[in-house]
């Protein structure tokens, strides 16, 4: 127990700066594992975050060429993953991938009685609970919303009236987030921004573990009509499981120097085949769960066997000592080791003398959004209902020099990226928010968009003391691109602004709940148009030339950040922004060099 007590708190006195990538969204959920199953199909589904170029083959030099990463610091092109967690239906046995938060049903329940055509609803979201404010609210007002668990909240600092018209979009700089529940926490929160159609969304997830849950996210929701709001609901859907990723330089009495992960480094923590808990094993102690309850439940190794009102956190702490030679090992663990004193900090053994940054993952899952019917309700993608088989993987994609600079130069204790100059200079929240997966998916249903009757792969459900049974047949699916190619002869030009005096492509338009870029291009081609523009997630516009003052000047790619309604791995424009496509037969719009993002300009 002493090793367990020598934990995050007691080691804080010897810790240097740390930082957190909080609220990091999942990039993709698929059955790939480039460490354990390189160049093949993985044994179970993983929730993967990080670099957009993730594939079933890890090559450091290729990975760092990824277009973007879901990590705020764009110089970190690493990938981080854990098994997807599923809810199993009590009656049908069907599986659904559990998610962090779900807004659609809540918003639908409020829509009919709270529709407005002349103002905003100001919404505050704290975890899975939603609070709505009437457009006439002022700072400090409270409003009780029936049928919601957390029904009363203070109006945020800034409220904006607006006129009718879907062509008007507020400036992103016009809205500032705050934390009504705790002003002290608000000061430690970092501000991120994501553009949602037609929402202006700013998040303020705290990087301080003690007050992270107190910080809020705010939405400004312009409601013009049922149709418009329905499109909002279609787009927002349910946010995928999110990660909090901690970088912790946990040294011991020797105060060893901390080194950055080397190029090509990868490792695994945990064991998918583990069925028991050894209290004296650091490797076992490093895997646990937190059931978020009102009374502050402690960490526990087996998966909780009760409902968790505030959700569930699956947690993995990685080894932080390296042998200094091998970038990997046959079991993906022998080249690293836990410190001598404790799994989460201390001196490195002589066999593994190089002290690395300590990695700690929290995967948040909103189990409270689903019914609980006893053991077996929650299932990891490998079939495990005990949680002993929880594990996590890391493959390095850092700019190693920048990571070492952050380790050496940063001394803040808040976990806030803004307090670390090397990381702050490399941060681009807009790029992280707009980042989509570039690679191939396993061609199979994963329970993300609809229930499935069996876990992908050969993964029968098992409990404590049970061996997994074999499968009658083992599926052998192939890979398909997450972003299908455009129709023959079509090319994506990039992100452009709408016309100054009207639509850039006004000749023909259509809207569809399954809109994709290829569907938009095909629609325009079928009507003999040579230019196509996808916008607002589900809209398509066609013409043979840009009109109404529209320019072919390309905006930074982050300006078009709306996921396509029919494929969340594709981008279909933004607020008053088009993803422009052209057929080779067209009088091709001029293609000047695109405007670079702030991060790209600062890195030049």
N, C-alpha and C positions, 0 to 999 in steps of 0.2 A: 504493500500500500504506500510505502514511502515514495517509491518512484512515481506513483500516481499523484501524490501530494505535491511533489516537486514539479509543478505545472506552470501554466502560462503566467500565473500571478507571482509565484515565488521566484521565478527566473527573470522577472521583469527588471530586477535591479542590475542584472548583468547584461541585459539586452541593449542593443543599439537601436537605431531607427528601424521602423517597420513600415510597410505600406500595404494597402488593401485594394484589390480590384473588386469593389462591392457591386452587387446587383448585376453581375455579368450574364447576359442572356446566352442561351444555348445556340450554337451555330447550326447543328444538325443532330438528328437522332437516327442512327442507322447502325447496321451490324458490321462495323468495320473496326479493326484494331491493328494499327500499323506496327505496334510493338510485339504483341503476342502472336498475331496472325498476319505477318507481313506478306503483301502481294496476294492475299486471299480474302475470304469472307470470314468475319469474326464469328465466335460461338454464340454471342448474345448482343442485344442492342445496347449501345452506349449513348449517353447524352454528352455531346462533345462541344467544347467552346474553344475560342481562340482563332488562329489563322484560317482565312477563307480557303487556302489551298490544301487543306487536310485531305489525305487520301489513304489508301491501304499500303502505301510505301513511304517510308520516312527518309528523306534526304534533306539535310539541313540547308544546303545551298538552294534547293528548289523551294523549300518551305518559306524561307525569308523573302522570296519573290512574290509571295501572296499579295493580292491586291489590297487586303485590309485584314483587320482582326477585330473581333468583338471586344477585345481588351481595350480600355481607354488609351493606354500607352501604345501607339502604333509601332514602336520599335520592338515590341514583344510579339513576335510571330510564332510563339509557342502554341501547343495544343494541350488542353487539359480535359480529362474525361473520367466519368464514372458510369456504372450500370444505370440504365433507365429504371425508374420505379413505376410499378403498375398497381392499379386497383382491380381486384377480382370480384365480379358480381356474385352476390350470394346465391341467386337463383339460376342464372344461366352459365356461370363460370367464365363468362367473357372477360377479356382484359382491356383496360383503357390506360394509356400512359397518363399518369397524374401530372398536373401542371401547377405552377406557382400561384397564379391568380386568374380569375375568370370574370370578365365584366359583362359579357353579352346578356345573360339572363337578368342580371340586376338592372342594367340600363333599360331593357325591354319592359321590366316591371314598372319603371318610373315614367316611361315615355308618354303614355296616353294622357295622364293627368297633369304632366308638367311641361307639355310642349309650349315653346315660345317662338315667336317670329321676330322679336325685336331685341334680343339680348342674349347674354351668356347664362348658362348654368356654370357655376364654379364648383368643381368637384375636387374633393380631397380623397386620395386613396392611401390607406395605410394597411399594407398587407392585402388580404382578400376583402376587406370591408370598404364600402363606398359611401361617401357623404356628398350630398348635392346641396347647392345653395341657389336660391332664386336669383334672377338677374338683378333685382333691385337691392340685393344685400349690400351692406357697407362693411368696412373693416370693423371687426369686433362683434358683428352680429352673430347670433346663433340660430340654427334652424333644425328642428327635429324631423327626421325622415322616418316614417313608419316602416316596419317590416325589415329594417336593417339592424344587425346586431349592435353595431356602434352607431347610434342614430343622431347624436348631437356633436357638433363641431363648430369651432370659431371660423368665421369667414377669413380667407387669406388676406394678405396685405394689399394686394392689387386686384381690382375688379375692372373690367372693361365693357362698357356698353357698345353696341354696334348696330348698324342698320341692316335691313334685309338685303340679301344678295350673296350668292355663293362665290362671286368673283373677288370678294374682299378677304384679304388675309392679314392678320396682325403681324407686325414685325416681331421676330423672335426675341429681340432685346427688350420688348415692352413688358415682359412678364418676369417677375422674380419670385422664386419659391421661398417659403419659410416654413418653420415648424412651430405651429401654435402650441403644441403640447410642451415644448421645452425650448426656451430661447437659448439656453446654454448649448444644447445639442445643435440648434440651428447654426450656431457659429462654427461648429466642427464638421458640418455637412459639406460635401463637395457638390457642386451644381453640374448636372448633365442635361443634355437637351436631345429630344427625339421629335422629329416632325411626323405627326400622324394626320391623315386627312379626315375631316377638316379640323383636327384638334391641334392646339398648341400645347405641347406637353413638356414640362420641365420636372426633372426628378432631383431630389436632394437626399440620396442615400448616405447615411453617416458612415464614416470610416472608423469611428470609435465604437468598438464592440459593446461598450457599456450603454450607449444611447442610440445604437443603430435603429432599433425598433421604434424609437420615438419620432424619427424624422419622417416627413410626409412627401408624397408626390401630389402634384396639382394638375388638374386638367381645366382648360378653358374650352367649353363645349358650345359652339354656336348652333342653335337648333332652328332650322328654317322650316322644315316640313318632316312628315313621317318618312318620306322617301330618302331625304338626305340623311336622317338619323339611321335609317335602316342600313345605308351604305357604311356609316360609321361603325355600326355593330358588326357588319360583315367583316370589316377590316380589323377591328380591334381584337376580336376573337379572344382566345385565352393565351396569355403570355406563357411561354415554355418555362420549364424548370430553370431556376437561376442559380448561379454560383457566387459565393464570396471566396476569393482567393487571396490568402495572406502570404506575404513574404516577410519572414521573421529571422533575423540574425541571432540565433540563440546560442551563445557561447557558454562555456563552463568556467571553472576556477582558473584555468590556464589562459583564458582570454585569447583564444586562438583567432588569427585573422580569418575573415570570411571571404571566400572566393566565389566568383560568378560561375554559373554552369558553363562548361566548355561546349564548343560547337559539336553537334552530333550526339550530345548526351541525352539519355532517356532512362526512365526507371518506372518501377511498379511498386505500389504499396498495397498490402492486403493480399488475400488469397481467395480466389473464387471457389475453391474446393474446401475451404475451412468449414467445419461443422460444430466446433466447440470453442470455448474461451479458456485460455491459459493466463491466469492472473499474473504470473511472473514473466510473461513474454512481452517485451516492448512492442513487438510487431502486432500482437493482439490488442494491447492497450491503445495503440495508435488508431484503432478503428472503433467508432462509437456513434451513437445517435442521441439527439436531444428532442424530447417531446415538449413542445412549447405550450406551457400551461400557465394559468394565472398565478400559481404558487411557485413558479420557477423550478421546474423539475431538473434534477441533475443529469449529467451525461451518463449513458448506460451502454454497455456493449451489445447485448441482444437488441433486436428491433423492438420498440415498445409494443405492448399488447393491450393498448387502450387508445381511445380517440385522443387526438392532440388538438385542443381548441385553437391554438395559434399556428398549427402546422408542424412539420417535422423537419429536422435537419440531420442529414447523413454526413458524417465527418471523417476525414482521413488525414493523418499527419504522416508526412513522408520522412524517410531516413535523410540525415543531413551530413553524413560522413562518406567520403568517396575514397576509393583506393588510389586515385591519382593516375591510373593507367587506362583502365577499360571504360569505354563510353557506354557499354552495355554488357550483359552477361547472359548465359543460356537461360537462366530463370528470371532474368531482368531485375534481380534483387541482390545477387551476391557481390556485385561491384560497389554496393553502397551498404551502409550500416547505420543503426541508431547510435547515438552517443552513449557514453559509459554510464552516466548518472541517471538518465531518464530518456524516454522516447521523444520528448519535446524540448530537449536542451541539455547541454553539458559538453564535456571534452570528448574528442574523437579517439577511438582505439588506435593502436599502432598499426593494425592491419589496414585501416582506412583513415589515413592521417589528414586528408584534405577536408577542411570544414566548409561546407556549402551553405547557402541560404536554406532555411527551413521552409518548406512548402506545407501549407495547411489549407485543405478544401472544406468548405461547407456547401452542401447541395440542399437548397430549400425546396420542400415539396408540400403542397397544400392538401395534405390528407384530410383536413377539415372540410374540404369542398365535396367530400364523398362520404357515404355511409360507412360505419364501422360495424362489422359483424363477427368480431373475434379473430383468433389466430388464423392467418391465411388471407386476411383482407388485403394486406399490402405484400407485394411480391416483387423482388428484384428481377431484372431481365434474365438472370441465370436460373430462375426458378426458386430461389432461396426465399423462404418466409421468415427465417430466423435473424437475418442480418449479419450472421457470422461471415458470410461470403462476400461482404462489401469490399470493394477495392477501388483503386484509382490509378491512373496512368499520367505520365508527363513526358513530353518530347520537346526539347529545347529549340526555340526559334528566336531567341533574344539577339539583339545587337550586343554582343558580349562585352565590348568596351563600355557601352553605355550602362549596362547592368553593373559592371564593376565600379563605374563612377558613382552610381547611386549608392552602392554599398559603402564606398569610401567617404563620400562627401555629405551624406544626409544624416542629420542628427535628431530630427523631430521625432516625437513620441506619439503623435496623434494618429498616425496611419494615413494621413491626408496626402494625396499626391501633390497638392499645391505646395506643401512644405518641403518638397524635394526638387530642387531646381532641374537636375537632369531629366527627371521623369515628367515634370510639369512642362518642360519645353517640348517633349515628345508626345504630349497628350493631345488627342483630337476626338472629343466626344461625338462630334458629328459623324466622323468616319466610322467609329465603333458602332453607332446606332444604325448606320446605313449598310453595314457590312453583311453580305450574304454569301452563302456557301458556293464555291466555284466548281466543286468536283463531282464525282460519281456517287450515286446511292445504290445500296442493295435493292434490287427490284422485288420488293415484298411489302405488304402492309405491316406497319409497326405499332398500330394502336394509337397513333398520335391524332389522327383525324376521325377515326371510327373504331368501334370495338373490334377485337379479334378473338377468335376461338382458341388460339394456342399462342404461346410465346414464340416469337421468331427464332428459328434454329431448333436444335434438339434440347429443349429445356423444360422437362416436366416439373411441375411444382413439387417441392419437398419441404419437410419441416425438420425439427431437431431430431437427431438420431436416425434419420432416414437417408438411404442412399438414393441417388437419382436413378430412375429406371431408364432403360434404353428406349429409343423411338423406333416405331415400326418402319418408318421411312424418314430419311434425313433430307430435308429440302436442299436444293442446290441452285439457288437463284443466281442470275447474273447481275451485272452493274448497268445502270442507266444514268445519263447525265441529269444532274439536278436542274440544269438550265438547258432545255432542248434548243436545238438550232432553229434559226429563223427559216421561213420558206426559201426555196431556191431563188437566188438572185437578190435577196434582201440583206442589208447590212445595218447594224445599229450605229447611229452617228454619235449619240450622246445626249446629254441633258441640256435643254434650252428653255428659255422663258416663254410664256404665252405672249401673244401680241399686245402691244400697248393700247390698241384701239379695238380689241376684240380677239376672237380665236385665231391662233396661228394657222390652223388647218380647218376652215369652216365648212368645206364642201359637204362632208358627210360625217355622221357620228353615230356611235352606238355604245350601249353600256351592257355589261354582262357580269353575273356573279362569279363566273369562272374565267375571267379575263386573264390572258397572258400576252406577252409581247408577240409570240408567234401567231396567236389568234387574231390580234389586232392587225398585224401585217397581212395575214391571209384574208381578212375581211376587206381591207383596203384594196388588195390586189384583185379580189373577186369583183370589185366595182371599177377596175381599171384606173386606180389611183396609184401614184408612184411614191407618195410620202405618207407615212403613218406615224401617229403619235399616241402613246399610252399615257394616261394621266389619272390621278386621283384613285389609283388602284384598280378601278373597274371600267374606265372610260377609254374610248378609242376615237380618234379623229383622223380624217383623211383629206388629202388634196394633192395637187400637183405642184404647188409652190407655197412658200411661206407668205402669209398675208397679214394685213392689219398691223403693220409695224413690227412684226416678229423678225428676229435676227437669228442667223445660224451660229452666232457666237456661242461657244460651249461654256456652260457653267461648270463649276467644280462638281464632280460626280456626286458629292454628298448632298447637293441641292435636290436631287431626285432620290428620295429615300422611302417612297411608298411601296410596300410589297404588293405584287400583283394579287388580285383577289383569287385567281385560280392557281397560283403557284407562289408560295411564300419565299422561294429561293430566287425569284425574279423581281426586278424593280420596274414598276409602271408609273413613272413620273413622280410628281410631288404636288405641293400646293401651288397652283398656277405655274407648274413646270411640266414639260413634256419629255418623255423618253422618245427621242426622234429616231425613226427608221426610214431608210430609203431603198428603193429598187434601183438596180444598176441602170435601168432604162431611163431614169429620171434625169432632169437637169439637176445634178447633185448639188445640194446646198454647199456653199463654201464651208470648209472645215478648218478654221484657224486652230492654232494650238489652244487646247482647253485651258481655262483658268485653273490654276493650282489651288489646292486647299491651304489653309493657314499652316498646317503642320508641314506640308510639302515645301512651302516657301521658307519656313524657318529652318528646315533641314538642309536647304541648298547652301 
